[in-house]
Amino acid sequence: MFLTISTTGSPERPATDLGFLLHKHPGKAQAFSTSHGTAHVFYPEAAAERCTAALLLEVDPVALVRRGQGKGRGGAPDAALAQYVNDRPYAASSLLAVALSGVFRSALGGKCAARPELPEQARPLRVEIPALPARGGPELVHRLFDPLGWDLVRAEPVPLDERFPEWGDSRYVRLVLEGELKLADALRQLYVLLPVLDDAKHYWIAPDEVDKLLRAGDGWLAAHPENGLISSRYLARHKRLTQDALERLELVRLAEADGSEVEELDNAVDENRDTEERPVPLAVHRRDAILAALRAAGAARVLDLGCGQGQLVQALLGDPAYTEIVGMDVSVRALNLAAKRLRLERMGERQSTRVRLLQGSLAYTDKRLAGYDAAVLSEVIEHLDPERLPALEYAVFGSARPRTVLVTTPNVEYNVRWESLPAGHARHGDHRFEWTRAEFRAWAGEVARRHGYAVEFVPVGDDDPEVGPPTQMAVFTTADHPDHSDHPKPSDHPDRTGHTPKEGEAA
């Protein structure tokens, strides 16, 4: 396969800066060994006015066969069937995408040690692939690339045989993209969309492919109107992995819509922008309200139940008043991300004694959670089926029984204020319900009555006079730790099947 990337420039901003971005000298022709052949990088032209870099992937079909190419789910089966006589090795977009990421790894990551300012500069780019398999034809090419900011997207069908036009077109197109983009953005788009157009992968699909997809799709995939099709094809139509990818993309989209945190992106602050023009994200309002309530309660030992990626745990660690902090989540993946966020492996001994991350479910009673000053359930309850709430209620208020419990949940009445949220839709695809203020108060009041707590309600975010705040918080408090026998047991709350869970048993 063959791909060229061209750019134009001037004496002040020479086009040969492309060599710095790609980490490949324009004056040299270089060859790189891959597991499926050889990738060649060279420059057909290199001048201040115009520079073109070419990537030629010379595929070794014997190597493909010997590596078991195409066998099993996720491979290109026709390569295995045809063995050595096959056109697929020379047109497999998945092979080109892998070569692209290997040969131009630094460029794809937006890194340039010699000229660190270059990756952040958009520049005029022209990308051309003379023969690209496109299962879906030119129409699909436009559906995939038009929303990504290219000024020109051209997909010319390649005829099966020019001598016999009546035979029609092949499934290949000649692709040309033109526009002013950052080089890293363009390469990431190609890395994802080339195998998507081909609708085939040359290697087995494992769970880590979801992480690769989200890394390469950062900044564009979550909002792409075809992200469902892209995810499905990129992951070789693996349903479980596709569902995982779409759920995580939806988290990103909604986080961007309401200003919530996504990994470390919320920490980037534009100091040149007037703060009055930059609204405070709802996630910050929510965290500030939780921290204020914990300080008012005088809590020192705190549980973050459903801690997710550890944003609140990180904030608590910054205050020495909190002597013990426990984050618990049912998702091992979320806990791994939290550990990375907190840098647990590099944390000093003194700090590390203050924090623990636990895997566990709030559908179970858990003796590890007993005896703490406070517990926080931030945006947790709405992710449970309503019939599971009694189990959570007993696990937290009846068994663990901290002095203070903070529960936040979306206020569904406020959803009409989100311009990006379609009418009738929940804020997140995994929400099993979203309550009105009256519904939340009724639930919280019954929980407090059954377990001997007092409860107050605190608005989080701008309190709209008509629909209330975007998030509602209940603050449960009790003065002591009475014997658990005085409070309802799980037998008071049989589940949907009529089964009564026992302590330590899943509800």
MORA-V486506 format. One record per backbone hydrogen bond with DSSP energy under -0.5 kcal/mol. CO is the residue of the C=O (numbers start at 1). NH is the residue of the N-H. If there is no record, write none. Layout:
# MORA-V486506
{{CO NH} {CO NH}}
This chain:
# MORA-V486506
{{1 57} {3 55} {4 128} {5 53} {6 126} {7 51} {13 10} {14 17} {15 18} {16 19} {16 20} {17 21} {18 22} {19 23} {19 24} {25 28} {28 30} {30 41} {32 39} {34 37} {36 60} {37 34} {38 40} {38 58} {39 32} {40 56} {41 30} {42 44} {42 54} {45 52} {48 15} {49 9} {50 47} {51 7} {52 45} {53 5} {54 42} {54 56} {55 3} {55 57} {56 40} {56 58} {57 59} {58 38} {59 61} {60 64} {61 65} {62 66} {63 67} {64 69} {65 68} {68 71} {72 75} {74 203} {75 77} {76 79} {76 80} {77 81} {78 82} {79 83} {82 85} {84 86} {87 90} {88 91} {88 92} {91 93} {92 95} {92 96} {93 97} {94 98} {95 99} {96 100} {97 101} {98 102} {99 103} {100 104} {102 105} {104 108} {105 109} {106 111} {107 110} {113 116} {115 118} {117 120} {118 121} {120 122} {123 181} {124 8} {125 179} {126 6} {127 177} {128 4} {129 175} {132 173} {134 136} {134 137} {136 140} {137 140} {137 141} {138 142} {139 143} {140 144} {141 145} {142 146} {145 148} {145 150} {146 149} {152 178} {154 176} {155 157} {156 174} {157 159} {158 170} {161 164} {164 167} {165 168} {168 160} {171 134} {172 158} {173 132} {173 175} {174 156} {175 129} {176 154} {177 127} {178 151} {178 152} {179 125} {179 181} {181 123} {182 186} {183 187} {184 188} {185 189} {186 190} {187 191} {188 192} {189 193} {190 194} {192 196} {193 197} {194 198} {195 199} {195 200} {197 135} {204 206} {206 209} {207 210} {207 211} {208 212} {209 213} {210 214} {211 215} {212 216} {213 217} {215 218} {217 220} {217 221} {217 222} {221 224} {224 227} {226 230} {227 231} {228 232} {229 233} {230 234} {231 235} {232 237} {233 236} {235 238} {237 239} {238 242} {239 243} {240 244} {241 245} {242 246} {243 247} {244 248} {245 249} {246 250} {247 251} {248 252} {249 253} {250 254} {251 255} {252 256} {253 257} {254 258} {255 259} {255 260} {258 282} {262 265} {264 267} {265 268} {267 269} {269 271} {270 273} {274 277} {275 278} {277 279} {281 284} {281 285} {282 286} {283 287} {284 288} {285 289} {286 290} {287 291} {288 292} {289 293} {290 294} {291 295} {292 296} {293 297} {294 298} {294 299} {295 298} {300 302} {300 323} {300 324} {301 373} {301 374} {302 326} {303 305} {303 376} {304 306} {304 307} {304 328} {307 310} {310 314} {311 315} {312 316} {313 317} {314 318} {315 318} {316 319} {318 320} {319 322} {321 323} {324 302} {325 356} {326 304} {327 358} {328 306} {328 307} {329 360} {330 332} {331 335} {332 336} {333 337} {334 338} {335 339} {336 340} {337 341} {338 342} {339 343} {339 344} {343 346} {343 347} {344 347} {348 352} {349 353} {351 354} {352 355} {354 325} {356 327} {358 329} {358 360} {361 364} {363 507} {366 369} {367 370} {369 372} {372 403} {373 404} {374 303} {375 406} {376 305} {377 379} {377 408} {380 383} {381 384} {382 432} {382 433} {385 388} {385 389} {386 389} {388 391} {388 392} {389 393} {390 394} {391 395} {392 396} {393 397} {393 398} {394 398} {394 399} {395 400} {396 401} {400 371} {403 478} {404 375} {405 476} {406 377} {407 474} {408 379} {408 380} {409 472} {410 412} {410 435} {411 414} {412 415} {413 416} {414 417} {415 418} {417 419} {418 421} {420 422} {422 425} {428 431} {435 412} {436 440} {437 441} {438 442} {439 443} {440 444} {441 445} {442 446} {443 447} {444 448} {445 449} {446 450} {447 451} {448 452} {448 453} {449 452} {450 488} {454 477} {456 475} {458 473} {460 471} {462 464} {464 468} {468 464} {470 411} {471 460} {472 409} {473 458} {474 407} {474 476} {475 456} {476 405} {477 454} {483 486} {484 487} {489 492} {490 493} {495 498} {499 495} {499 501} {502 505}}
